[in-house]
Amino acid sequence: MLESSPLLPTLAEFAAVDRALQDAGRHIVDMWASLGVTARLTDDEQLYVSVA
C-alpha cells in the first residue's frame, strides 16, 4: 500500500539545499564577472547588463 501523506523536508534539510543553491548562484555570478559580464537591477527593476 502506498503512503498517502506528503513527504516534507525538515527545516535543516530545506536550509541545506537553500545554502547549496545560493552558493551555486554565487559561483555562476563570479564566473560571468571573470569574463567581464556584470549585471544589476536599476531603480525601476530593470536588469542592466554590462560587458567590458
mmCIF file as Biopython writes it, N, C-alpha, C and O atoms, coordinates in Angstrom:
data_model
#
loop_
_atom_site.group_PDB
_atom_site.id
_atom_site.type_symbol
_atom_site.label_atom_id
_atom_site.label_alt_id
_atom_site.label_comp_id
_atom_site.label_asym_id
_atom_site.label_entity_id
_atom_site.label_seq_id
_atom_site.pdbx_PDB_ins_code
_atom_site.Cartn_x
_atom_site.Cartn_y
_atom_site.Cartn_z
_atom_site.occupancy
_atom_site.B_iso_or_equiv
_atom_site.auth_seq_id
_atom_site.auth_asym_id
_atom_site.pdbx_PDB_model_num
ATOM 1   N N  . MET A ? 1  ? 0.835  -1.169 0.000   1.0 0.0 1  A 1 
ATOM 2   C CA . MET A ? 1  ? 0.000  0.000  0.000   1.0 0.0 1  A 1 
ATOM 3   C C  . MET A ? 1  ? 0.888  1.244  0.000   1.0 0.0 1  A 1 
ATOM 4   O O  . MET A ? 1  ? 1.900  1.298  0.699   1.0 0.0 1  A 1 
ATOM 5   N N  . LEU A ? 2  ? 0.498  2.232  -0.786  1.0 0.0 2  A 1 
ATOM 6   C CA . LEU A ? 2  ? 1.257  3.471  -0.863  1.0 0.0 2  A 1 
ATOM 7   C C  . LEU A ? 2  ? 0.893  4.406  0.275   1.0 0.0 2  A 1 
ATOM 8   O O  . LEU A ? 2  ? -0.256 4.472  0.709   1.0 0.0 2  A 1 
ATOM 9   N N  . GLU A ? 3  ? 1.890  5.118  0.740   1.0 0.0 3  A 1 
ATOM 10  C CA . GLU A ? 3  ? 1.682  6.114  1.788   1.0 0.0 3  A 1 
ATOM 11  C C  . GLU A ? 3  ? 1.042  7.354  1.152   1.0 0.0 3  A 1 
ATOM 12  O O  . GLU A ? 3  ? 1.522  7.843  0.130   1.0 0.0 3  A 1 
ATOM 13  N N  . SER A ? 4  ? -0.015 7.849  1.741   1.0 0.0 4  A 1 
ATOM 14  C CA . SER A ? 4  ? -0.720 8.976  1.138   1.0 0.0 4  A 1 
ATOM 15  C C  . SER A ? 4  ? -0.306 10.338 1.688   1.0 0.0 4  A 1 
ATOM 16  O O  . SER A ? 4  ? -0.690 11.364 1.128   1.0 0.0 4  A 1 
ATOM 17  N N  . SER A ? 5  ? 0.456  10.369 2.755   1.0 0.0 5  A 1 
ATOM 18  C CA . SER A ? 5  ? 0.865  11.663 3.313   1.0 0.0 5  A 1 
ATOM 19  C C  . SER A ? 5  ? 2.075  12.197 2.536   1.0 0.0 5  A 1 
ATOM 20  O O  . SER A ? 5  ? 2.937  11.420 2.126   1.0 0.0 5  A 1 
ATOM 21  N N  . PRO A ? 6  ? 2.142  13.512 2.334   1.0 0.0 6  A 1 
ATOM 22  C CA . PRO A ? 6  ? 3.261  14.088 1.579   1.0 0.0 6  A 1 
ATOM 23  C C  . PRO A ? 6  ? 4.563  13.997 2.366   1.0 0.0 6  A 1 
ATOM 24  O O  . PRO A ? 6  ? 4.565  13.998 3.597   1.0 0.0 6  A 1 
ATOM 25  N N  . LEU A ? 7  ? 5.664  13.919 1.634   1.0 0.0 7  A 1 
ATOM 26  C CA . LEU A ? 7  ? 6.980  13.883 2.257   1.0 0.0 7  A 1 
ATOM 27  C C  . LEU A ? 7  ? 7.512  15.312 2.288   1.0 0.0 7  A 1 
ATOM 28  O O  . LEU A ? 7  ? 7.798  15.896 1.243   1.0 0.0 7  A 1 
ATOM 29  N N  . LEU A ? 8  ? 7.641  15.860 3.462   1.0 0.0 8  A 1 
ATOM 30  C CA . LEU A ? 8  ? 8.140  17.225 3.622   1.0 0.0 8  A 1 
ATOM 31  C C  . LEU A ? 8  ? 9.533  17.185 4.232   1.0 0.0 8  A 1 
ATOM 32  O O  . LEU A ? 8  ? 9.781  16.449 5.186   1.0 0.0 8  A 1 
ATOM 33  N N  . PRO A ? 9  ? 10.446 17.986 3.672   1.0 0.0 9  A 1 
ATOM 34  C CA . PRO A ? 9  ? 11.791 18.009 4.259   1.0 0.0 9  A 1 
ATOM 35  C C  . PRO A ? 9  ? 11.772 18.697 5.619   1.0 0.0 9  A 1 
ATOM 36  O O  . PRO A ? 9  ? 10.902 19.516 5.915   1.0 0.0 9  A 1 
ATOM 37  N N  . THR A ? 10 ? 12.749 18.341 6.427   1.0 0.0 10 A 1 
ATOM 38  C CA . THR A ? 10 ? 12.904 19.039 7.701   1.0 0.0 10 A 1 
ATOM 39  C C  . THR A ? 10 ? 13.433 20.443 7.413   1.0 0.0 10 A 1 
ATOM 40  O O  . THR A ? 10 ? 13.905 20.720 6.311   1.0 0.0 10 A 1 
ATOM 41  N N  . LEU A ? 11 ? 13.353 21.307 8.389   1.0 0.0 11 A 1 
ATOM 42  C CA . LEU A ? 11 ? 13.872 22.663 8.222   1.0 0.0 11 A 1 
ATOM 43  C C  . LEU A ? 11 ? 15.372 22.627 7.928   1.0 0.0 11 A 1 
ATOM 44  O O  . LEU A ? 11 ? 15.860 23.410 7.114   1.0 0.0 11 A 1 
ATOM 45  N N  . ALA A ? 12 ? 16.099 21.735 8.576   1.0 0.0 12 A 1 
ATOM 46  C CA . ALA A ? 12 ? 17.545 21.618 8.353   1.0 0.0 12 A 1 
ATOM 47  C C  . ALA A ? 12 ? 17.837 21.173 6.917   1.0 0.0 12 A 1 
ATOM 48  O O  . ALA A ? 12 ? 18.759 21.688 6.286   1.0 0.0 12 A 1 
ATOM 49  N N  . GLU A ? 13 ? 17.061 20.224 6.401   1.0 0.0 13 A 1 
ATOM 50  C CA . GLU A ? 13 ? 17.257 19.763 5.019   1.0 0.0 13 A 1 
ATOM 51  C C  . GLU A ? 13 ? 16.949 20.886 4.032   1.0 0.0 13 A 1 
ATOM 52  O O  . GLU A ? 13 ? 17.687 21.097 3.070   1.0 0.0 13 A 1 
ATOM 53  N N  . PHE A ? 14 ? 15.864 21.596 4.276   1.0 0.0 14 A 1 
ATOM 54  C CA . PHE A ? 14 ? 15.488 22.717 3.410   1.0 0.0 14 A 1 
ATOM 55  C C  . PHE A ? 14 ? 16.586 23.777 3.413   1.0 0.0 14 A 1 
ATOM 56  O O  . PHE A ? 14 ? 16.964 24.288 2.359   1.0 0.0 14 A 1 
ATOM 57  N N  . ALA A ? 15 ? 17.099 24.109 4.608   1.0 0.0 15 A 1 
ATOM 58  C CA . ALA A ? 15 ? 18.143 25.129 4.737   1.0 0.0 15 A 1 
ATOM 59  C C  . ALA A ? 15 ? 19.423 24.704 4.018   1.0 0.0 15 A 1 
ATOM 60  O O  . ALA A ? 15 ? 20.088 25.534 3.398   1.0 0.0 15 A 1 
ATOM 61  N N  . ALA A ? 16 ? 19.771 23.427 4.098   1.0 0.0 16 A 1 
ATOM 62  C CA . ALA A ? 16 ? 20.981 22.930 3.438   1.0 0.0 16 A 1 
ATOM 63  C C  . ALA A ? 16 ? 20.867 23.059 1.919   1.0 0.0 16 A 1 
ATOM 64  O O  . ALA A ? 16 ? 21.824 23.456 1.254   1.0 0.0 16 A 1 
ATOM 65  N N  . VAL A ? 17 ? 19.717 22.729 1.380   1.0 0.0 17 A 1 
ATOM 66  C CA . VAL A ? 17 ? 19.510 22.864 -0.066  1.0 0.0 17 A 1 
ATOM 67  C C  . VAL A ? 17 ? 19.520 24.334 -0.459  1.0 0.0 17 A 1 
ATOM 68  O O  . VAL A ? 17 ? 20.094 24.695 -1.487  1.0 0.0 17 A 1 
ATOM 69  N N  . ASP A ? 18 ? 18.900 25.176 0.337   1.0 0.0 18 A 1 
ATOM 70  C CA . ASP A ? 18 ? 18.878 26.611 0.065   1.0 0.0 18 A 1 
ATOM 71  C C  . ASP A ? 18 ? 20.293 27.176 0.030   1.0 0.0 18 A 1 
ATOM 72  O O  . ASP A ? 18 ? 20.630 27.947 -0.868  1.0 0.0 18 A 1 
ATOM 73  N N  . ARG A ? 19 ? 21.125 26.796 1.003   1.0 0.0 19 A 1 
ATOM 74  C CA . ARG A ? 19 ? 22.530 27.261 1.035   1.0 0.0 19 A 1 
ATOM 75  C C  . ARG A ? 19 ? 23.281 26.772 -0.189  1.0 0.0 19 A 1 
ATOM 76  O O  . ARG A ? 19 ? 24.047 27.530 -0.784  1.0 0.0 19 A 1 
ATOM 77  N N  . ALA A ? 20 ? 23.079 25.524 -0.577  1.0 0.0 20 A 1 
ATOM 78  C CA . ALA A ? 20 ? 23.773 24.971 -1.748  1.0 0.0 20 A 1 
ATOM 79  C C  . ALA A ? 20 ? 23.380 25.722 -3.022  1.0 0.0 20 A 1 
ATOM 80  O O  . ALA A ? 20 ? 24.232 26.006 -3.864  1.0 0.0 20 A 1 
ATOM 81  N N  . LEU A ? 21 ? 22.102 26.041 -3.161  1.0 0.0 21 A 1 
ATOM 82  C CA . LEU A ? 21 ? 21.656 26.790 -4.343  1.0 0.0 21 A 1 
ATOM 83  C C  . LEU A ? 21 ? 22.213 28.205 -4.349  1.0 0.0 21 A 1 
ATOM 84  O O  . LEU A ? 21 ? 22.602 28.710 -5.402  1.0 0.0 21 A 1 
ATOM 85  N N  . GLN A ? 22 ? 22.259 28.852 -3.188  1.0 0.0 22 A 1 
ATOM 86  C CA . GLN A ? 22 ? 22.830 30.199 -3.117  1.0 0.0 22 A 1 
ATOM 87  C C  . GLN A ? 22 ? 24.319 30.177 -3.448  1.0 0.0 22 A 1 
ATOM 88  O O  . GLN A ? 22 ? 24.811 31.066 -4.144  1.0 0.0 22 A 1 
ATOM 89  N N  . ASP A ? 23 ? 25.044 29.168 -2.954  1.0 0.0 23 A 1 
ATOM 90  C CA . ASP A ? 23 ? 26.470 29.041 -3.257  1.0 0.0 23 A 1 
ATOM 91  C C  . ASP A ? 23 ? 26.687 28.843 -4.755  1.0 0.0 23 A 1 
ATOM 92  O O  . ASP A ? 23 ? 27.585 29.447 -5.342  1.0 0.0 23 A 1 
ATOM 93  N N  . ALA A ? 24 ? 25.863 27.998 -5.371  1.0 0.0 24 A 1 
ATOM 94  C CA . ALA A ? 24 ? 25.987 27.762 -6.814  1.0 0.0 24 A 1 
ATOM 95  C C  . ALA A ? 24 ? 25.732 29.058 -7.576  1.0 0.0 24 A 1 
ATOM 96  O O  . ALA A ? 24 ? 26.432 29.359 -8.543  1.0 0.0 24 A 1 
ATOM 97  N N  . GLY A ? 25 ? 24.740 29.819 -7.148  1.0 0.0 25 A 1 
ATOM 98  C CA . GLY A ? 25 ? 24.448 31.099 -7.791  1.0 0.0 25 A 1 
ATOM 99  C C  . GLY A ? 25 ? 25.607 32.067 -7.690  1.0 0.0 25 A 1 
ATOM 100 O O  . GLY A ? 25 ? 25.917 32.772 -8.650  1.0 0.0 25 A 1 
ATOM 101 N N  . ARG A ? 26 ? 26.253 32.107 -6.525  1.0 0.0 26 A 1 
ATOM 102 C CA . ARG A ? 26 ? 27.414 32.993 -6.351  1.0 0.0 26 A 1 
ATOM 103 C C  . ARG A ? 26 ? 28.549 32.588 -7.282  1.0 0.0 26 A 1 
ATOM 104 O O  . ARG A ? 26 ? 29.226 33.447 -7.848  1.0 0.0 26 A 1 
ATOM 105 N N  . HIS A ? 27 ? 28.761 31.281 -7.445  1.0 0.0 27 A 1 
ATOM 106 C CA . HIS A ? 27 ? 29.823 30.810 -8.341  1.0 0.0 27 A 1 
ATOM 107 C C  . HIS A ? 27 ? 29.520 31.173 -9.793  1.0 0.0 27 A 1 
ATOM 108 O O  . HIS A ? 27 ? 30.427 31.511 -10.554 1.0 0.0 27 A 1 
ATOM 109 N N  . ILE A ? 28 ? 28.253 31.102 -10.175 1.0 0.0 28 A 1 
ATOM 110 C CA . ILE A ? 28 ? 27.870 31.481 -11.540 1.0 0.0 28 A 1 
ATOM 111 C C  . ILE A ? 28 ? 28.113 32.975 -11.758 1.0 0.0 28 A 1 
ATOM 112 O O  . ILE A ? 28 ? 28.635 33.370 -12.801 1.0 0.0 28 A 1 
ATOM 113 N N  . VAL A ? 29 ? 27.741 33.804 -10.785 1.0 0.0 29 A 1 
ATOM 114 C CA . VAL A ? 29 ? 27.966 35.249 -10.890 1.0 0.0 29 A 1 
ATOM 115 C C  . VAL A ? 29 ? 29.468 35.532 -10.990 1.0 0.0 29 A 1 
ATOM 116 O O  . VAL A ? 29 ? 29.883 36.362 -11.798 1.0 0.0 29 A 1 
ATOM 117 N N  . ASP A ? 30 ? 30.279 34.857 -10.186 1.0 0.0 30 A 1 
ATOM 118 C CA . ASP A ? 30 ? 31.734 35.046 -10.233 1.0 0.0 30 A 1 
ATOM 119 C C  . ASP A ? 30 ? 32.302 34.644 -11.590 1.0 0.0 30 A 1 
ATOM 120 O O  . ASP A ? 30 ? 33.190 35.315 -12.116 1.0 0.0 30 A 1 
ATOM 121 N N  . MET A ? 31 ? 31.791 33.552 -12.159 1.0 0.0 31 A 1 
ATOM 122 C CA . MET A ? 31 ? 32.270 33.095 -13.459 1.0 0.0 31 A 1 
ATOM 123 C C  . MET A ? 31 ? 31.976 34.141 -14.540 1.0 0.0 31 A 1 
ATOM 124 O O  . MET A ? 31 ? 32.850 34.470 -15.342 1.0 0.0 31 A 1 
ATOM 125 N N  . TRP A ? 32 ? 30.744 34.662 -14.560 1.0 0.0 32 A 1 
ATOM 126 C CA . TRP A ? 32 ? 30.399 35.688 -15.543 1.0 0.0 32 A 1 
ATOM 127 C C  . TRP A ? 32 ? 31.238 36.940 -15.327 1.0 0.0 32 A 1 
ATOM 128 O O  . TRP A ? 32 ? 31.690 37.553 -16.294 1.0 0.0 32 A 1 
ATOM 129 N N  . ALA A ? 33 ? 31.450 37.324 -14.086 1.0 0.0 33 A 1 
ATOM 130 C CA . ALA A ? 33 ? 32.263 38.512 -13.789 1.0 0.0 33 A 1 
ATOM 131 C C  . ALA A ? 33 ? 33.694 38.326 -14.289 1.0 0.0 33 A 1 
ATOM 132 O O  . ALA A ? 33 ? 34.307 39.274 -14.780 1.0 0.0 33 A 1 
ATOM 133 N N  . SER A ? 34 ? 34.224 37.121 -14.168 1.0 0.0 34 A 1 
ATOM 134 C CA . SER A ? 34 ? 35.588 36.868 -14.643 1.0 0.0 34 A 1 
ATOM 135 C C  . SER A ? 34 ? 35.684 37.005 -16.164 1.0 0.0 34 A 1 
ATOM 136 O O  . SER A ? 34 ? 36.772 37.218 -16.700 1.0 0.0 34 A 1 
ATOM 137 N N  . LEU A ? 35 ? 34.555 36.885 -16.856 1.0 0.0 35 A 1 
ATOM 138 C CA . LEU A ? 35 ? 34.510 37.067 -18.310 1.0 0.0 35 A 1 
ATOM 139 C C  . LEU A ? 35 ? 34.179 38.509 -18.693 1.0 0.0 35 A 1 
ATOM 140 O O  . LEU A ? 35 ? 34.062 38.828 -19.876 1.0 0.0 35 A 1 
ATOM 141 N N  . GLY A ? 36 ? 34.029 39.381 -17.689 1.0 0.0 36 A 1 
ATOM 142 C CA . GLY A ? 36 ? 33.757 40.787 -17.947 1.0 0.0 36 A 1 
ATOM 143 C C  . GLY A ? 36 ? 32.285 41.130 -18.043 1.0 0.0 36 A 1 
ATOM 144 O O  . GLY A ? 36 ? 31.942 42.221 -18.499 1.0 0.0 36 A 1 
ATOM 145 N N  . VAL A ? 37 ? 31.405 40.234 -17.628 1.0 0.0 37 A 1 
ATOM 146 C CA . VAL A ? 37 ? 29.968 40.470 -17.708 1.0 0.0 37 A 1 
ATOM 147 C C  . VAL A ? 37 ? 29.435 40.719 -16.294 1.0 0.0 37 A 1 
ATOM 148 O O  . VAL A ? 37 ? 29.602 39.885 -15.404 1.0 0.0 37 A 1 
ATOM 149 N N  . THR A ? 38 ? 28.801 41.857 -16.101 1.0 0.0 38 A 1 
ATOM 150 C CA . THR A ? 38 ? 28.185 42.166 -14.814 1.0 0.0 38 A 1 
ATOM 151 C C  . THR A ? 38 ? 26.744 42.613 -15.057 1.0 0.0 38 A 1 
ATOM 152 O O  . THR A ? 38 ? 26.379 43.003 -16.166 1.0 0.0 38 A 1 
ATOM 153 N N  . ALA A ? 39 ? 25.944 42.552 -14.014 1.0 0.0 39 A 1 
ATOM 154 C CA . ALA A ? 39 ? 24.543 42.961 -14.131 1.0 0.0 39 A 1 
ATOM 155 C C  . ALA A ? 39 ? 24.082 43.533 -12.799 1.0 0.0 39 A 1 
ATOM 156 O O  . ALA A ? 39 ? 24.618 43.221 -11.735 1.0 0.0 39 A 1 
ATOM 157 N N  . ARG A ? 40 ? 23.072 44.376 -12.903 1.0 0.0 40 A 1 
ATOM 158 C CA . ARG A ? 40 ? 22.461 44.944 -11.694 1.0 0.0 40 A 1 
ATOM 159 C C  . ARG A ? 40 ? 21.030 45.332 -12.023 1.0 0.0 40 A 1 
ATOM 160 O O  . ARG A ? 40 ? 20.674 45.504 -13.189 1.0 0.0 40 A 1 
ATOM 161 N N  . LEU A ? 41 ? 20.211 45.469 -10.982 1.0 0.0 41 A 1 
ATOM 162 C CA . LEU A ? 41 ? 18.853 45.955 -11.161 1.0 0.0 41 A 1 
ATOM 163 C C  . LEU A ? 41 ? 18.855 47.469 -11.069 1.0 0.0 41 A 1 
ATOM 164 O O  . LEU A ? 41 ? 19.504 48.049 -10.198 1.0 0.0 41 A 1 
ATOM 165 N N  . THR A ? 42 ? 18.128 48.104 -11.971 1.0 0.0 42 A 1 
ATOM 166 C CA . THR A ? 42 ? 18.005 49.558 -11.938 1.0 0.0 42 A 1 
ATOM 167 C C  . THR A ? 42 ? 16.925 49.945 -10.925 1.0 0.0 42 A 1 
ATOM 168 O O  . THR A ? 42 ? 16.243 49.083 -10.370 1.0 0.0 42 A 1 
ATOM 169 N N  . ASP A ? 43 ? 16.782 51.240 -10.696 1.0 0.0 43 A 1 
ATOM 170 C CA . ASP A ? 43 ? 15.774 51.724 -9.747  1.0 0.0 43 A 1 
ATOM 171 C C  . ASP A ? 43 ? 14.357 51.307 -10.133 1.0 0.0 43 A 1 
ATOM 172 O O  . ASP A ? 43 ? 13.496 51.136 -9.271  1.0 0.0 43 A 1 
ATOM 173 N N  . ASP A ? 44 ? 14.121 51.143 -11.446 1.0 0.0 44 A 1 
ATOM 174 C CA . ASP A ? 44 ? 12.782 50.726 -11.890 1.0 0.0 44 A 1 
ATOM 175 C C  . ASP A ? 44 ? 12.692 49.218 -12.150 1.0 0.0 44 A 1 
ATOM 176 O O  . ASP A ? 44 ? 11.855 48.755 -12.926 1.0 0.0 44 A 1 
ATOM 177 N N  . GLU A ? 45 ? 13.571 48.467 -11.485 1.0 0.0 45 A 1 
ATOM 178 C CA . GLU A ? 45 ? 13.546 46.988 -11.506 1.0 0.0 45 A 1 
ATOM 179 C C  . GLU A ? 45 ? 13.846 46.370 -12.860 1.0 0.0 45 A 1 
ATOM 180 O O  . GLU A ? 45 ? 13.404 45.258 -13.148 1.0 0.0 45 A 1 
ATOM 181 N N  . GLN A ? 46 ? 14.599 47.088 -13.696 1.0 0.0 46 A 1 
ATOM 182 C CA . GLN A ? 46 ? 15.047 46.546 -14.983 1.0 0.0 46 A 1 
ATOM 183 C C  . GLN A ? 46 ? 16.449 45.954 -14.796 1.0 0.0 46 A 1 
ATOM 184 O O  . GLN A ? 46 ? 17.215 46.417 -13.951 1.0 0.0 46 A 1 
ATOM 185 N N  . LEU A ? 47 ? 16.772 44.950 -15.574 1.0 0.0 47 A 1 
ATOM 186 C CA . LEU A ? 47 ? 18.101 44.339 -15.496 1.0 0.0 47 A 1 
ATOM 187 C C  . LEU A ? 47 ? 19.045 45.075 -16.449 1.0 0.0 47 A 1 
ATOM 188 O O  . LEU A ? 47 ? 18.796 45.153 -17.652 1.0 0.0 47 A 1 
ATOM 189 N N  . TYR A ? 48 ? 20.118 45.607 -15.896 1.0 0.0 48 A 1 
ATOM 190 C CA . TYR A ? 48 ? 21.136 46.295 -16.685 1.0 0.0 48 A 1 
ATOM 191 C C  . TYR A ? 48 ? 22.355 45.378 -16.750 1.0 0.0 48 A 1 
ATOM 192 O O  . TYR A ? 48 ? 22.928 45.028 -15.718 1.0 0.0 48 A 1 
ATOM 193 N N  . VAL A ? 49 ? 22.753 44.987 -17.970 1.0 0.0 49 A 1 
ATOM 194 C CA . VAL A ? 49 ? 23.894 44.094 -18.165 1.0 0.0 49 A 1 
ATOM 195 C C  . VAL A ? 49 ? 25.006 44.897 -18.835 1.0 0.0 49 A 1 
ATOM 196 O O  . VAL A ? 49 ? 24.768 45.620 -19.802 1.0 0.0 49 A 1 
ATOM 197 N N  . SER A ? 50 ? 26.214 44.761 -18.312 1.0 0.0 50 A 1 
ATOM 198 C CA . SER A ? 50 ? 27.373 45.459 -18.851 1.0 0.0 50 A 1 
ATOM 199 C C  . SER A ? 50 ? 28.423 44.423 -19.245 1.0 0.0 50 A 1 
ATOM 200 O O  . SER A ? 50 ? 28.706 43.489 -18.496 1.0 0.0 50 A 1 
ATOM 201 N N  . VAL A ? 51 ? 28.993 44.607 -20.433 1.0 0.0 51 A 1 
ATOM 202 C CA . VAL A ? 51 ? 30.064 43.721 -20.912 1.0 0.0 51 A 1 
ATOM 203 C C  . VAL A ? 51 ? 31.300 44.570 -21.124 1.0 0.0 51 A 1 
ATOM 204 O O  . VAL A ? 51 ? 31.291 45.516 -21.912 1.0 0.0 51 A 1 
ATOM 205 N N  . ALA A ? 52 ? 32.364 44.224 -20.414 1.0 0.0 52 A 1 
ATOM 206 C CA . ALA A ? 52 ? 33.610 45.010 -20.503 1.0 0.0 52 A 1 
ATOM 207 C C  . ALA A ? 52 ? 34.563 44.387 -21.504 1.0 0.0 52 A 1 
ATOM 208 O O  . ALA A ? 52 ? 35.660 44.905 -21.716 1.0 0.0 52 A 1 
#
